[in-house]
Amino acid sequence: MDSSSNNDAASGSSSVNAETSFVNLQEVLAEQAEMEAESDAVLGGSDDKNCTYSQGYIGRQALYSCLTCIPESRTEEDKRAGVCLACSYRCHEGHEMVELYTKRNFRCDCGSKRMPQIRCALEPFKFEANDLNQYNQNFSGTYCTCHRPYPDPEDKIPDEMIQCVVCEDWYHTRHLQGKLPESKEFAEMICDGCMEKIPVLAHYVGKIEDANSTLLNETVQVDVTGLDESTTTTAVSTTTSVSSIAEDTASDANESKRLKLDICTKPPLDDEESPAKVQATFWNEGWRQHLCRCTSCMEIYSSLKVEFLLDEKDTVQWYEENGRIKSENQAEQDMEALSKLDRVQQIEFLSGYNLLKERMKEFLDGFVDTQQVITEQDIKEFFARVTKERKDSKAMPTYFCR
């Protein structure tokens, strides 16, 4: 995010010329808080201490691709691999990593048959192949239909990227076939390529208003093959409950269950819709709960391997919210742990925190004064100095009350 402002003396900075672009401390802190919240949402839902391999194929987790361990993955599809959050910290520290955000139904490849040259430090014995893992171009560090990295040093056009909830690739908005909603308020996007592969979704486009609305069709068709003629019905109003249908058609529990599964709520396809109009679609929160679950539709989802669309916990929104809750609970536990420390330990902890805070301010002020760009090397040197200073202070500890 680019920010520009003309700060006066009251902000503690001065402008060199009209074209100088910089941010004040308040903006830095606000952006830092936003980044921390996003990090908590993405990483909070994943385990940062234990390899997830033994848990099998995790519904959704943060993943990384290591280009240092498998440089061939840049160009060879069959060399792609992904590692979990904990392994990215413990087994691949300092490596060139591709952050994959989150992926569904994935088992960690670190030290597995996919990465035989690596020995996982957290879970060394991984004998089974991860045959169910799915890999796309993101594992090679490229995205979208343009197959470019992100951020792209050669792309000077400012554009946001959106992830498709089916193929889980990321797309520039300008490269999608279809326009974003004018309000830009939507929960999930399905790219045009996936819409073409899953034609059943075309029945729902524009017919789901929000999470609390119903589909805009007035009748549903019922398969009544084999039922008694006296109770046969060819169309049932959506206002009729499944339980009343069961009472009218049969007392047998299995029969009513079969009837329930055979009620199709998929809206009819509009006559003017055609495959030539396939484009990216944008969906409101809660849209998945409106997908029909009749026997016929379930067979379609299964054949296309998109049963995950019926699972609300598959959504990134659910994952992120779960991550936020876990982070909040962890913060409460940290505060409780701090309160249990004795007086000397509390002072030592707070002294360390205050030291980091003071040195960080000095660090940032130095770059504001010189108007230099902060590099990765600058950050590494900063933390190395703070760590050394902290260790030196522990060599001859002095405790005091403020």
Salt bridges, closest charged atoms under 4 A:
ASP48 OD1 - LYS49 NZ 3.41
GLU96 OE1 - ARG74 NH2 2.65
GLU128 OE1 - ARG107 NH2 3.48
ASP152 OD2 - ARG148 NE 2.91
GLU154 OE1 - ARG148 NH2 3.42
ASP155 OD2 - ARG174 NH2 2.73
ASP159 OD2 - ARG174 NH1 2.94
GLU168 OE2 - ARG60 NH1 3.00
GLU168 OE1 - ARG104 NH1 3.85
GLU188 OE2 - ARG288 NH2 2.82
GLU255 OE2 - ARG258 NH2 3.30
ASP262 OD2 - ARG258 NH1 2.64
ASP270 OD1 - LYS207 NZ 3.21
ASP314 OD1 - ARG60 NH2 3.59
ASP314 OD1 - ARG104 NE 2.70
ASP314 OD2 - ARG288 NH1 2.86
GLU320 OE1 - ARG324 NH2 3.92
GLU321 OE1 - ARG324 NH1 3.64
GLU336 OE2 - LYS340 NZ 3.50
GLU362 OE2 - ARG359 NH1 3.38
ASP365 OD2 - LYS361 NZ 2.85
GLU376 OE2 - LYS380 NZ 3.49
GLU389 OE2 - ARG359 NH2 2.59
ASP392 OD2 - LYS388 NZ 3.02
